[in-house]
Amino acid sequence: MQPDDVVTVLKLMSDRRQQLVEQRIASVNRLHQQLQDLLPGGASRRLTATRARELLASVRPRDTVGKARKQLALEHIEDLEALDKKLKQAGKDLAAVLKEHPSAVQDIRGLGPVTTAVILGETGDVRRFPSKAHFASYTGTAPIDASSGDNIRHRLNRGGNRRLNFALHVCALVQMTHPGPGRDYYLRKIAAGKTPLEAMRCLKRRLSDVVFRALLHDLAKREAKAGPGGHSGATLQSSASGPTPAASPSDRSLPGPANNDATPAPKALSAPA
């Protein structure tokens, strides 16, 4: 497959997986409602098909309504089992594509095949982002300036691509809870007076730079394979200055939202030596 085709395939597959996730949530909610009416103490919302079957095994309704509720609950469990099977297969399919067409994004700690596919699919052509700051604005990790007079402050950016933002959130959670550069950076922010939530946002901003750098690495690798007759792309000078969250130099946000157009005109590529 061509690089653009790989990105499109990953986008389609990750979109399909997201649809399955949403269907599973709806199925669990329906199952939970039936169990609430069947069980004296109700049931936890953190349901699995196995746990739901165990709960239903203890229910033996004698009235017609109760029997109908149990039958519906069993059907919801079957739906849940089918969705779990499809989700498991979707994860395997994404991993197979990424194994055949690896990306430097996969090497970032905290990003598995599913989140990597989301990042590649939602980003598309990285050449449409002139700099890491533009990319951070698109991911919703660049803080928005909310200063007033001498009061310098920033507020949470609720814009940008929320699926990309969530993928970076998952990555940040993994890094901040395990020893490594990401956790070290998070703890430094805490020591500097940041709240845990503010430190988490700073880490996500740094990880956005790391992801952008990995995407540019993929681009440079493709261009090198293409040779002199290959496609032109964006300059690599906009990449993050190091491979870890602590290496990126700026927290500043952009004055406005990033361009969400998927196919702006690409700039000339300056390939690495």
PASEBA-1860 file (N, C-alpha, C; in nm, 3 decimals):
! residues 273
1> MQPDDVVT> 0.084/-0.121/0.000/0.000/0.000/0.000/0.087/0.125/0.000 ~ 0.038/0.229/-0.065/0.102/0.358/-0.061/0.079/0.421/0.077 ~ 0.170/0.513/0.122/0.154/0.574/0.255/0.018/0.637/0.277 ~ -0.034/0.707/0.176/-0.166/0.770/0.190/-0.275/0.664/0.206 ~ -0.258/0.552/0.138/-0.356/0.443/0.150/-0.352/0.382/0.290 ~ -0.233/0.369/0.346/-0.219/0.314/0.481/-0.293/0.402/0.581 ~ -0.273/0.533/0.570/-0.339/0.627/0.661/-0.491/0.617/0.646 ~ -0.538/0.609/0.522/-0.682/0.599/0.498/-0.739/0.471/0.557
9> VLKLMSDR> -0.667/0.359/0.538/-0.711/0.231/0.591/-0.717/0.237/0.744 ~ -0.615/0.293/0.806/-0.613/0.304/0.953/-0.726/0.394/1.003 ~ -0.755/0.499/0.928/-0.865/0.587/0.965/-0.998/0.513/0.959 ~ -1.020/0.438/0.852/-1.144/0.362/0.837/-1.157/0.256/0.946 ~ -1.048/0.188/0.973/-1.052/0.081/1.072/-1.071/0.136/1.214 ~ -1.003/0.247/1.246/-1.018/0.305/1.380/-1.157/0.366/1.398 ~ -1.214/0.421/1.289/-1.351/0.472/1.296/-1.449/0.357/1.323 ~ -1.428/0.246/1.255/-1.514/0.130/1.276/-1.502/0.080/1.419
17> RQQLVEQR> -1.381/0.076/1.470/-1.362/0.030/1.608/-1.433/0.125/1.706 ~ -1.425/0.255/1.680/-1.492/0.351/1.766/-1.644/0.330/1.764 ~ -1.697/0.297/1.647/-1.841/0.267/1.638/-1.876/0.145/1.723 ~ -1.789/0.044/1.720/-1.812/-0.075/1.802/-1.808/-0.042/1.950 ~ -1.715/0.045/1.988/-1.706/0.088/2.128/-1.835/0.156/2.172 ~ -1.886/0.244/2.087/-2.010/0.314/2.119/-2.128/0.218/2.128 ~ -2.132/0.120/2.037/-2.237/0.019/2.043/-2.226/-0.064/2.171 ~ -2.104/-0.093/2.213/-2.085/-0.171/2.336/-2.135/-0.093/2.458
25> IASVNRLH> -2.104/0.036/2.461/-2.150/0.119/2.573/-2.302/0.119/2.580 ~ -2.366/0.133/2.464/-2.513/0.132/2.460/-2.567/-0.004/2.504 ~ -2.501/-0.113/2.462/-2.544/-0.247/2.499/-2.532/-0.269/2.650 ~ -2.421/-0.223/2.709/-2.402/-0.235/2.854/-2.507/-0.155/2.929 ~ -2.540/-0.037/2.879/-2.642/0.046/2.945/-2.779/-0.023/2.943 ~ -2.812/-0.084/2.830/-2.941/-0.155/2.821/-2.942/-0.276/2.914 ~ -2.830/-0.348/2.917/-2.820/-0.464/3.005/-2.829/-0.421/3.152 ~ -2.763/-0.314/3.185/-2.766/-0.264/3.322/-2.908/-0.229/3.365
33> QQLQDLLP> -2.984/-0.169/3.276/-3.122/-0.132/3.310/-3.207/-0.256/3.342 ~ -3.190/-0.361/3.262/-3.266/-0.483/3.288/-3.225/-0.548/3.421 ~ -3.095/-0.546/3.449/-3.048/-0.606/3.574/-3.093/-0.524/3.695 ~ -3.104/-0.394/3.679/-3.153/-0.310/3.787/-3.295/-0.352/3.829 ~ -3.376/-0.389/3.729/-3.514/-0.428/3.757/-3.524/-0.573/3.804 ~ -3.423/-0.655/3.771/-3.429/-0.796/3.806/-3.366/-0.827/3.942 ~ -3.259/-0.756/3.976/-3.184/-0.785/4.098/-3.224/-0.692/4.212 ~ -3.243/-0.742/4.331/-3.283/-0.658/4.444/-3.186/-0.543/4.471
41> GGASRRLT> -3.057/-0.571/4.463/-2.958/-0.466/4.489/-2.907/-0.398/4.364 ~ -2.963/-0.429/4.250/-2.915/-0.372/4.126/-2.783/-0.433/4.084 ~ -2.715/-0.366/3.992/-2.586/-0.416/3.941/-2.494/-0.300/3.913 ~ -2.364/-0.327/3.918/-2.265/-0.224/3.886/-2.269/-0.192/3.737 ~ -2.235/-0.068/3.704/-2.227/-0.030/3.562/-2.104/-0.088/3.494 ~ -2.008/-0.132/3.571/-1.887/-0.191/3.514/-1.913/-0.340/3.488 ~ -1.997/-0.361/3.388/-2.041/-0.497/3.358/-1.958/-0.562/3.249 ~ -1.939/-0.692/3.263/-1.886/-0.775/3.155/-1.991/-0.881/3.125
49> ATRARELL> -1.980/-0.943/3.010/-2.076/-1.047/2.975/-2.069/-1.163/3.075 ~ -1.948/-1.199/3.117/-1.932/-1.309/3.213/-1.998/-1.276/3.347 ~ -1.973/-1.155/3.397/-2.031/-1.115/3.524/-2.183/-1.107/3.517 ~ -2.234/-1.058/3.404/-2.379/-1.048/3.388/-2.445/-1.185/3.388 ~ -2.379/-1.283/3.324/-2.435/-1.420/3.323/-2.436/-1.478/3.465 ~ -2.332/-1.448/3.542/-2.328/-1.497/3.681/-2.442/-1.437/3.762 ~ -2.470/-1.309/3.742/-2.578/-1.244/3.815/-2.714/-1.300/3.774 ~ -2.731/-1.322/3.645/-2.860/-1.373/3.597/-2.885/-1.517/3.641
57> ASVRPRDT> -2.779/-1.592/3.663/-2.795/-1.731/3.705/-2.867/-1.743/3.839 ~ -2.859/-1.638/3.919/-2.923/-1.641/4.050/-3.066/-1.589/4.046 ~ -3.112/-1.545/3.928/-3.246/-1.486/3.914/-3.340/-1.589/3.852 ~ -3.450/-1.618/3.922/-3.550/-1.712/3.869/-3.689/-1.649/3.885 ~ -3.720/-1.557/3.798/-3.850/-1.489/3.809/-3.966/-1.585/3.780 ~ -4.077/-1.564/3.850/-4.195/-1.649/3.830/-4.305/-1.577/3.753 ~ -4.302/-1.444/3.755/-4.405/-1.370/3.684/-4.366/-1.349/3.538 ~ -4.465/-1.318/3.456/-4.442/-1.303/3.311/-4.347/-1.189/3.280
65> VGKARKQL> -4.365/-1.076/3.349/-4.279/-0.960/3.323/-4.133/-0.992/3.359 ~ -4.114/-1.056/3.473/-3.979/-1.091/3.515/-3.911/-1.185/3.417 ~ -3.986/-1.283/3.367/-3.929/-1.376/3.269/-3.891/-1.303/3.140 ~ -3.976/-1.206/3.100/-3.946/-1.130/2.979/-3.820/-1.045/2.998 ~ -3.805/-0.985/3.118/-3.686/-0.905/3.146/-3.559/-0.991/3.142 ~ -3.568/-1.112/3.199/-3.450/-1.199/3.199/-3.414/-1.240/3.057 ~ -3.514/-1.269/2.974/-3.487/-1.306/2.835/-3.420/-1.192/2.760 ~ -3.469/-1.069/2.783/-3.406/-0.952/2.719/-3.262/-0.934/2.768
73> ALEHIEDL> -3.242/-0.954/2.897/-3.107/-0.942/2.953/-3.013/-1.043/2.888 ~ -3.060/-1.165/2.868/-2.978/-1.267/2.803/-2.943/-1.228/2.660 ~ -3.039/-1.168/2.590/-3.013/-1.124/2.453/-2.909/-1.010/2.452 ~ -2.918/-0.920/2.550/-2.820/-0.812/2.560/-2.681/-0.868/2.588 ~ -2.675/-0.973/2.669/-2.546/-1.037/2.697/-2.488/-1.096/2.570 ~ -2.571/-1.157/2.489/-2.525/-1.213/2.362/-2.474/-1.102/2.271 ~ -2.545/-0.989/2.269/-2.498/-0.875/2.191/-2.362/-0.828/2.241 ~ -2.348/-0.823/2.374/-2.223/-0.777/2.434/-2.108/-0.872/2.400
81> EALDKKLK> -2.134/-1.001/2.404/-2.030/-1.099/2.370/-1.988/-1.086/2.224 ~ -2.084/-1.062/2.138/-2.051/-1.045/1.995/-1.968/-0.919/1.972 ~ -2.003/-0.811/2.041/-1.929/-0.686/2.026/-1.788/-0.699/2.083 ~ -1.773/-0.769/2.195/-1.640/-0.791/2.252/-1.552/-0.869/2.154 ~ -1.611/-0.966/2.088/-1.537/-1.045/1.990/-1.493/-0.959/1.872 ~ -1.583/-0.874/1.825/-1.550/-0.785/1.714/-1.443/-0.683/1.753 ~ -1.451/-0.632/1.875/-1.351/-0.535/1.922/-1.213/-0.599/1.932 ~ -1.210/-0.721/1.980/-1.083/-0.792/1.990/-1.022/-0.814/1.852
89> QAGKDLAA> -1.105/-0.851/1.756/-1.057/-0.872/1.620/-1.014/-0.740/1.557 ~ -1.086/-0.633/1.584/-1.050/-0.501/1.530/-0.912/-0.459/1.579 ~ -0.883/-0.486/1.707/-0.751/-0.455/1.760/-0.642/-0.535/1.692 ~ -0.669/-0.663/1.666/-0.572/-0.748/1.597/-0.548/-0.700/1.454 ~ -0.655/-0.658/1.387/-0.643/-0.611/1.249/-0.559/-0.484/1.242 ~ -0.581/-0.392/1.338/-0.502/-0.269/1.342/-0.355/-0.301/1.367 ~ -0.330/-0.393/1.459/-0.191/-0.431/1.489/-0.124/-0.493/1.367 ~ -0.200/-0.571/1.288/-0.143/-0.636/1.169/-0.103/-0.532/1.065
97> VLKEHPSA> -0.187/-0.429/1.045/-0.154/-0.324/0.949/-0.030/-0.248/0.993 ~ -0.022/-0.216/1.123/0.093/-0.141/1.174/0.220/-0.225/1.175 ~ 0.206/-0.356/1.187/0.324/-0.443/1.180/0.380/-0.443/1.038 ~ 0.290/-0.441/0.941/0.334/-0.440/0.801/0.383/-0.302/0.759 ~ 0.325/-0.198/0.818/0.364/-0.059/0.785/0.393/0.014/0.916 ~ 0.509/-0.013/0.978/0.539/0.045/1.110/0.556/0.196/1.106 ~ 0.532/0.258/1.221/0.547/0.402/1.238/0.628/0.430/1.363 ~ 0.703/0.540/1.361/0.780/0.579/1.480/0.689/0.613/1.596
105> VQDIRGLG> 0.563/0.644/1.568/0.466/0.675/1.674/0.450/0.556/1.768 ~ 0.461/0.435/1.713/0.446/0.313/1.794/0.554/0.302/1.902 ~ 0.667/0.368/1.882/0.777/0.358/1.976/0.758/0.447/2.098 ~ 0.658/0.533/2.096/0.633/0.622/2.209/0.563/0.543/2.319 ~ 0.618/0.549/2.436/0.562/0.472/2.548/0.421/0.519/2.580 ~ 0.331/0.423/2.594/0.192/0.456/2.626/0.100/0.454/2.507 ~ 0.155/0.433/2.388/0.073/0.427/2.267/0.077/0.285/2.211 ~ -0.039/0.219/2.212/-0.051/0.086/2.155/-0.103/0.094/2.012
113> PVTTAVIL> -0.132/-0.019/1.951/-0.181/-0.020/1.813/-0.307/0.063/1.792 ~ -0.401/0.058/1.886/-0.528/0.130/1.871/-0.505/0.281/1.873 ~ -0.432/0.330/1.973/-0.409/0.475/1.983/-0.315/0.524/1.872 ~ -0.221/0.440/1.833/-0.134/0.478/1.721/-0.215/0.493/1.593 ~ -0.307/0.400/1.568/-0.392/0.408/1.449/-0.479/0.533/1.453 ~ -0.530/0.569/1.570/-0.610/0.690/1.582/-0.526/0.812/1.546 ~ -0.404/0.819/1.599/-0.318/0.934/1.573/-0.285/0.945/1.424 ~ -0.246/0.834/1.362/-0.210/0.837/1.220/-0.332/0.869/1.133
121> GETGDVRR> -0.446/0.809/1.167/-0.566/0.830/1.087/-0.622/0.970/1.099 ~ -0.622/1.024/1.222/-0.677/1.157/1.244/-0.583/1.268/1.196 ~ -0.452/1.243/1.201/-0.355/1.344/1.156/-0.353/1.355/1.004 ~ -0.357/1.241/0.936/-0.349/1.245/0.791/-0.208/1.283/0.747 ~ -0.199/1.379/0.656/-0.071/1.425/0.604/-0.012/1.527/0.701 ~ 0.097/1.492/0.767/0.157/1.581/0.867/0.210/1.710/0.805 ~ 0.228/1.712/0.673/0.279/1.831/0.607/0.182/1.949/0.612 ~ 0.058/1.923/0.650/-0.038/2.033/0.660/-0.020/2.115/0.788
129> FPSKAHFA> 0.071/2.071/0.877/0.099/2.145/1.000/0.236/2.212/0.988 ~ 0.242/2.343/0.977/0.370/2.412/0.958/0.467/2.396/1.075 ~ 0.415/2.372/1.195/0.502/2.362/1.312/0.437/2.275/1.419 ~ 0.516/2.244/1.521/0.463/2.165/1.633/0.356/2.243/1.709 ~ 0.364/2.376/1.708/0.262/2.457/1.775/0.128/2.445/1.704 ~ 0.129/2.443/1.572/0.005/2.424/1.497/-0.053/2.285/1.523 ~ 0.036/2.185/1.531/-0.011/2.050/1.559/-0.072/2.042/1.699 ~ -0.007/2.107/1.797/-0.059/2.107/1.934/-0.195/2.175/1.941
137> SYTGTAPI> -0.215/2.278/1.861/-0.346/2.343/1.857/-0.450/2.249/1.800 ~ -0.411/2.171/1.699/-0.504/2.077/1.638/-0.540/1.963/1.733 ~ -0.443/1.922/1.816/-0.470/1.815/1.911/-0.541/1.865/2.036 ~ -0.557/1.995/2.049/-0.625/2.051/2.166/-0.540/2.049/2.290 ~ -0.406/2.039/2.275/-0.317/2.036/2.391/-0.247/2.170/2.413 ~ -0.258/2.264/2.320/-0.198/2.395/2.338/-0.291/2.480/2.425 ~ -0.245/2.528/2.541/-0.332/2.608/2.627/-0.370/2.739/2.560 ~ -0.486/2.788/2.595/-0.536/2.915/2.538/-0.506/3.028/2.635
145> DASSGDNI> -0.446/3.134/2.584/-0.412/3.249/2.667/-0.539/3.316/2.720 ~ -0.548/3.328/2.852/-0.662/3.395/2.915/-0.612/3.501/3.012 ~ -0.499/3.564/2.978/-0.439/3.664/3.064/-0.520/3.792/3.064 ~ -0.511/3.865/3.177/-0.580/3.993/3.190/-0.490/4.088/3.268 ~ -0.442/4.191/3.202/-0.350/4.284/3.267/-0.222/4.214/3.309 ~ -0.188/4.226/3.437/-0.067/4.162/3.489/-0.092/4.018/3.531 ~ -0.216/3.975/3.524/-0.250/3.839/3.563/-0.230/3.745/3.444 ~ -0.121/3.671/3.445/-0.088/3.581/3.335/-0.145/3.442/3.366
153> RHRLNRGG> -0.235/3.396/3.283/-0.293/3.265/3.304/-0.336/3.205/3.171 ~ -0.356/3.075/3.170/-0.403/3.002/3.052/-0.519/2.914/3.093 ~ -0.605/2.886/2.999/-0.718/2.799/3.028/-0.713/2.676/2.937 ~ -0.789/2.576/2.976/-0.794/2.451/2.901/-0.850/2.473/2.762 ~ -0.785/2.414/2.664/-0.832/2.420/2.526/-0.928/2.303/2.503 ~ -1.056/2.335/2.487/-1.156/2.230/2.464/-1.184/2.210/2.314 ~ -1.106/2.274/2.231/-1.122/2.258/2.087/-1.028/2.150/2.035 ~ -0.998/2.159/1.908/-0.909/2.061/1.847/-0.978/1.928/1.822
161> NRRLNFAL> -0.901/1.833/1.778/-0.951/1.700/1.748/-0.957/1.620/1.877 ~ -1.077/1.588/1.923/-1.093/1.526/2.054/-1.044/1.381/2.056 ~ -1.047/1.312/1.944/-0.996/1.174/1.942/-0.844/1.175/1.956 ~ -0.778/1.270/1.890/-0.634/1.285/1.908/-0.602/1.323/2.051 ~ -0.681/1.414/2.106/-0.660/1.459/2.242/-0.672/1.343/2.341 ~ -0.771/1.257/2.318/-0.790/1.142/2.407/-0.674/1.044/2.396 ~ -0.623/1.023/2.274/-0.509/0.933/2.256/-0.387/0.985/2.333 ~ -0.366/1.115/2.329/-0.255/1.175/2.404/-0.281/1.168/2.555
169> HVCALVQM> -0.408/1.177/2.592/-0.444/1.165/2.734/-0.410/1.026/2.787 ~ -0.443/0.924/2.709/-0.410/0.786/2.747/-0.259/0.769/2.760 ~ -0.186/0.824/2.663/-0.040/0.816/2.664/0.016/0.884/2.788 ~ -0.037/1.002/2.821/0.010/1.076/2.938/-0.018/0.999/3.067 ~ -0.134/0.935/3.077/-0.167/0.857/3.196/-0.067/0.744/3.218 ~ -0.030/0.678/3.109/0.067/0.568/3.119/0.203/0.622/3.164 ~ 0.246/0.731/3.101/0.379/0.783/3.130/0.390/0.842/3.270 ~ 0.285/0.905/3.318/0.293/0.969/3.450/0.284/0.867/3.564
177> THPGPGRD> 0.239/0.746/3.534/0.226/0.644/3.638/0.338/0.540/3.634 ~ 0.430/0.553/3.540/0.542/0.460/3.531/0.673/0.538/3.527 ~ 0.779/0.485/3.588/0.908/0.555/3.588/0.956/0.582/3.446 ~ 1.012/0.701/3.427/1.062/0.738/3.296/1.062/0.889/3.279 ~ 1.105/0.938/3.162/1.110/1.083/3.137/0.975/1.153/3.153 ~ 0.868/1.086/3.111/0.736/1.147/3.122/0.697/1.172/3.267 ~ 0.718/1.072/3.352/0.686/1.088/3.494/0.778/1.192/3.559 ~ 0.906/1.192/3.521/0.999/1.292/3.574/0.953/1.433/3.541
185> YYLRKIAA> 0.909/1.451/3.416/0.860/1.583/3.373/0.736/1.623/3.453 ~ 0.645/1.528/3.471/0.523/1.554/3.548/0.556/1.595/3.691 ~ 0.647/1.523/3.755/0.684/1.554/3.893/0.755/1.688/3.904 ~ 0.833/1.726/3.802/0.896/1.858/3.804/0.792/1.968/3.800 ~ 0.687/1.947/3.723/0.580/2.046/3.715/0.507/2.057/3.849 ~ 0.486/1.944/3.915/0.424/1.944/4.048/0.512/2.020/4.146 ~ 0.644/1.994/4.141/0.738/2.061/4.231/0.743/2.211/4.205 ~ 0.714/2.250/4.080/0.716/2.393/4.044/0.588/2.465/4.085
193> GKTPLEAM> 0.493/2.392/4.145/0.372/2.456/4.194/0.248/2.430/4.111 ~ 0.260/2.349/4.008/0.143/2.316/3.927/0.053/2.218/4.003 ~ -0.077/2.227/3.979/-0.168/2.127/4.032/-0.152/1.999/3.950 ~ -0.194/1.884/4.003/-0.185/1.760/3.924/-0.251/1.773/3.788 ~ -0.366/1.841/3.780/-0.434/1.856/3.652/-0.354/1.944/3.557 ~ -0.296/2.052/3.610/-0.214/2.140/3.526/-0.089/2.068/3.478 ~ -0.027/1.989/3.567/0.093/1.914/3.529/0.059/1.811/3.421 ~ -0.059/1.751/3.431/-0.104/1.655/3.331/-0.120/1.724/3.195
201> RCLKRRLS> -0.176/1.844/3.196/-0.194/1.917/3.071/-0.059/1.952/3.009 ~ 0.038/1.989/3.093/0.171/2.020/3.042/0.234/1.896/2.978 ~ 0.216/1.781/3.042/0.271/1.657/2.988/0.207/1.624/2.853 ~ 0.077/1.642/2.842/0.009/1.617/2.714/0.064/1.710/2.606 ~ 0.092/1.836/2.643/0.147/1.930/2.546/0.284/1.884/2.498 ~ 0.366/1.832/2.590/0.497/1.783/2.552/0.485/1.659/2.464 ~ 0.392/1.571/2.497/0.374/1.449/2.419/0.325/1.481/2.278 ~ 0.249/1.589/2.264/0.208/1.632/2.131/0.331/1.663/2.046
209> DVVFRALL> 0.431/1.728/2.106/0.555/1.756/2.033/0.628/1.628/1.996 ~ 0.630/1.532/2.089/0.698/1.405/2.063/0.630/1.329/1.948 ~ 0.497/1.329/1.948/0.422/1.264/1.841/0.449/1.334/1.708 ~ 0.451/1.466/1.709/0.476/1.542/1.586/0.614/1.509/1.531 ~ 0.711/1.498/1.620/0.847/1.464/1.578/0.851/1.324/1.517 ~ 0.775/1.230/1.575/0.770/1.094/1.521/0.705/1.092/1.383 ~ 0.601/1.172/1.366/0.534/1.179/1.236/0.627/1.238/1.130 ~ 0.706/1.337/1.167/0.802/1.394/1.073/0.913/1.293/1.041
217> HDLAKREA> 0.947/1.211/1.139/1.046/1.105/1.115/0.993/1.007/1.011 ~ 0.866/0.971/1.024/0.804/0.882/0.925/0.809/0.945/0.787 ~ 0.777/1.075/0.781/0.777/1.146/0.653/0.915/1.147/0.591 ~ 1.017/1.178/0.670/1.154/1.182/0.619/1.197/1.044/0.569 ~ 1.155/0.941/0.639/1.190/0.804/0.598/1.126/0.769/0.464 ~ 1.000/0.809/0.448/0.932/0.784/0.320/0.998/0.862/0.207 ~ 1.034/0.987/0.235/1.097/1.070/0.132/1.233/1.014/0.092 ~ 1.305/0.962/0.190/1.436/0.905/0.160/1.422/0.782/0.070
225> KAGPGGHS> 1.318/0.703/0.095/1.294/0.585/0.011/1.251/0.626/-0.130 ~ 1.175/0.736/-0.136/1.125/0.781/-0.267/1.237/0.834/-0.354 ~ 1.344/0.886/-0.293/1.456/0.938/-0.369/1.427/1.076/-0.425 ~ 1.513/1.126/-0.515/1.498/1.261/-0.570/1.365/1.284/-0.639 ~ 1.305/1.180/-0.692/1.178/1.196/-0.763/1.057/1.185/-0.674 ~ 1.079/1.174/-0.541/0.968/1.157/-0.448/0.891/1.285/-0.427 ~ 0.786/1.275/-0.343/0.703/1.391/-0.315/0.778/1.488/-0.226 ~ 0.745/1.615/-0.237/0.800/1.715/-0.147/0.710/1.729/-0.026
233> GATLQSSA> 0.769/1.771/0.085/0.690/1.785/0.208/0.731/1.904/0.288 ~ 0.703/1.903/0.419/0.733/2.015/0.506/0.876/2.005/0.558 ~ 0.931/2.117/0.600/1.064/2.118/0.657/1.066/2.043/0.789 ~ 1.176/1.977/0.818/1.189/1.905/0.944/1.236/1.997/1.055 ~ 1.259/2.123/1.029/1.306/2.214/1.132/1.200/2.239/1.237 ~ 1.075/2.206/1.212/0.969/2.231/1.307/0.951/2.118/1.406 ~ 1.036/2.013/1.398/1.018/1.900/1.488/1.060/1.935/1.630 ~ 1.012/1.853/1.727/1.049/1.874/1.866/1.199/1.854/1.882
241> SGPTPAAS> 1.258/1.920/1.984/1.403/1.920/1.995/1.460/1.797/2.061 ~ 1.377/1.704/2.104/1.429/1.584/2.167/1.325/1.475/2.170 ~ 1.363/1.351/2.203/1.270/1.239/2.199/1.183/1.223/2.322 ~ 1.205/1.304/2.427/1.128/1.290/2.549/1.048/1.415/2.575 ~ 0.942/1.407/2.659/0.862/1.525/2.689/0.941/1.641/2.744 ~ 1.049/1.614/2.818/1.124/1.722/2.881/1.205/1.802/2.780 ~ 1.220/1.750/2.658/1.310/1.813/2.563/1.247/1.926/2.484 ~ 1.115/1.939/2.487/1.050/2.042/2.406/1.054/2.176/2.476
249> PSDRSLPG> 1.078/2.288/2.404/1.110/2.413/2.470/0.994/2.507/2.499 ~ 0.871/2.485/2.456/0.770/2.590/2.467/0.635/2.540/2.509 ~ 0.566/2.621/2.593/0.429/2.593/2.634/0.332/2.686/2.565 ~ 0.383/2.775/2.482/0.298/2.880/2.429/0.192/2.825/2.333 ~ 0.074/2.886/2.338/-0.035/2.845/2.250/-0.035/2.934/2.127 ~ -0.112/2.894/2.028/-0.129/2.974/1.909/-0.236/3.080/1.931 ~ -0.233/3.190/1.856/-0.334/3.294/1.874/-0.472/3.251/1.828 ~ -0.483/3.147/1.749/-0.613/3.103/1.700/-0.612/2.954/1.677
257> PANNDATP> -0.726/2.897/1.638/-0.734/2.753/1.616/-0.654/2.709/1.495 ~ -0.615/2.584/1.496/-0.541/2.529/1.382/-0.633/2.512/1.264 ~ -0.573/2.510/1.145/-0.649/2.487/1.023/-0.692/2.342/1.017 ~ -0.822/2.316/1.009/-0.872/2.179/1.007/-0.886/2.123/0.867 ~ -0.849/2.200/0.766/-0.856/2.151/0.628/-0.759/2.035/0.612 ~ -0.808/1.925/0.558/-0.726/1.803/0.551/-0.621/1.809/0.443 ~ -0.632/1.897/0.344/-0.539/1.892/0.232/-0.491/2.028/0.187 ~ -0.433/2.111/0.278/-0.376/2.236/0.231/-0.251/2.208/0.148
265> APKALSAP> -0.207/2.306/0.071/-0.093/2.285/-0.018/0.032/2.255/0.063 ~ 0.105/2.147/0.031/0.225/2.111/0.106/0.339/2.207/0.078 ~ 0.433/2.218/0.176/0.551/2.301/0.160/0.668/2.213/0.117 ~ 0.779/2.277/0.081/0.895/2.202/0.032/0.962/2.128/0.147 ~ 1.008/2.009/0.121/1.072/1.926/0.221/1.222/1.953/0.222 ~ 1.274/1.965/0.344/1.418/1.971/0.360/1.461/1.842/0.426 ~ 1.507/1.747/0.350/1.539/1.613/0.402/1.660/1.617/0.491 ~ 1.664/1.533/0.596/1.779/1.531/0.685/1.902/1.477/0.617
273> A> 2.016/1.516/0.667/2.142/1.469/0.608/2.161/1.321/0.635
END
